[in-house]
């Protein structure tokens, strides 16, 4: 994917779901593809965030935050745009 000739998005360079969530200090619990954790998008006291450790898809059963991969989670958590978030995660290759 190329945006405005300034570089390209390389999905295969995104961190793995477990690595990303570990790096931000979010502990995912459970077994199987869907794990639970405390949602960072609201004041969560019981694990309401569900994360698919294979794809990175996520959904909070309490506040409704959702998305399809770690890039979208990072964008929502930080408020950054696509290119900036992809750069931070090492998935944007090319010029600034």
C-alpha positions as CSV (number, residue, x, y, z in Angstrom):
1,X,0.0,0.0,0.0
2,X,1.5,3.4,-1.0
3,X,0.1,6.7,0.2
4,X,1.1,9.9,-1.5
5,X,4.5,8.5,-2.7
6,X,6.0,9.0,0.7
7,X,6.6,5.3,1.7
8,X,4.7,2.1,2.0
9,X,2.8,0.1,4.6
10,X,4.2,-3.3,5.2
11,X,1.7,-5.4,7.2
12,X,4.2,-8.2,7.8
13,X,6.3,-5.8,9.8
14,X,3.6,-5.1,12.4
15,X,4.5,-6.6,15.8
16,X,2.8,-9.9,16.8
17,X,-0.3,-9.4,18.9
18,X,1.2,-10.9,22.0
19,X,4.4,-8.8,21.6
20,X,2.5,-5.6,21.1
21,X,0.1,-6.1,24.0
22,X,3.1,-7.1,26.2
23,X,5.0,-4.0,25.2
24,X,2.2,-1.7,26.4
25,X,1.8,-3.6,29.7
26,X,-1.6,-5.1,28.9
27,X,-1.8,-8.7,30.3
28,X,-4.0,-11.0,28.2
29,X,-5.4,-14.0,30.0
30,X,-7.1,-17.1,28.9
31,X,-6.5,-19.9,26.4
32,X,-7.5,-20.3,22.8
33,X,-7.5,-17.6,20.1
34,X,-9.5,-15.0,22.1
35,X,-8.0,-13.7,25.4
36,X,-9.3,-11.2,27.9
37,X,-7.7,-8.1,29.5
38,X,-8.5,-4.8,31.1
39,X,-9.6,-2.2,28.5
40,X,-7.4,0.9,28.3
41,X,-10.2,2.9,26.7
42,X,-12.3,3.2,29.8
43,X,-11.9,2.8,33.6
44,X,-12.1,-1.0,33.6
45,X,-11.9,-3.1,36.8
46,X,-12.9,-6.5,35.3
47,X,-11.4,-7.7,32.0
48,X,-13.9,-6.7,29.4
49,X,-11.5,-6.4,26.4
50,X,-11.4,-9.4,24.1
51,X,-8.4,-9.8,21.8
52,X,-7.7,-12.4,19.1
53,X,-4.0,-13.3,19.5
54,X,-3.8,-14.5,15.9
55,X,-5.2,-11.5,14.0
56,X,-5.1,-8.7,16.6
57,X,-8.8,-8.1,16.3
58,X,-10.3,-6.6,19.5
59,X,-13.6,-5.7,21.1
60,X,-14.4,-4.3,24.4
61,X,-17.7,-5.8,25.7
62,X,-18.2,-2.7,28.0
63,X,-17.4,0.4,26.0
64,X,-17.6,-1.0,22.5
65,X,-14.1,-0.1,21.3
66,X,-13.2,-2.4,18.4
67,X,-10.9,-2.9,15.4
68,X,-9.2,-5.5,13.3
69,X,-5.5,-5.5,14.2
70,X,-2.7,-4.1,16.4
71,X,-2.3,-1.0,14.2
72,X,-5.9,0.0,14.7
73,X,-5.6,-0.6,18.4
74,X,-2.5,1.5,18.5
75,X,-4.2,4.3,16.6
76,X,-7.2,4.3,18.9
77,X,-5.0,4.2,22.0
78,X,-2.7,7.0,20.9
79,X,-5.0,9.1,18.7
80,X,-2.4,9.0,15.9
81,X,-3.1,8.8,12.2
82,X,-2.4,5.7,10.0
83,X,1.0,6.6,8.8
84,X,2.3,7.9,12.1
85,X,1.0,4.9,14.0
86,X,2.5,2.5,11.3
87,X,5.8,4.2,11.6
88,X,5.8,3.9,15.4
89,X,5.1,0.1,15.0
90,X,7.9,-0.3,12.4
91,X,5.4,-1.1,9.6
92,X,6.0,2.0,7.5
93,X,8.9,1.9,5.1
94,X,10.2,4.8,3.2
95,X,10.5,8.6,3.5
96,X,8.8,10.7,6.1
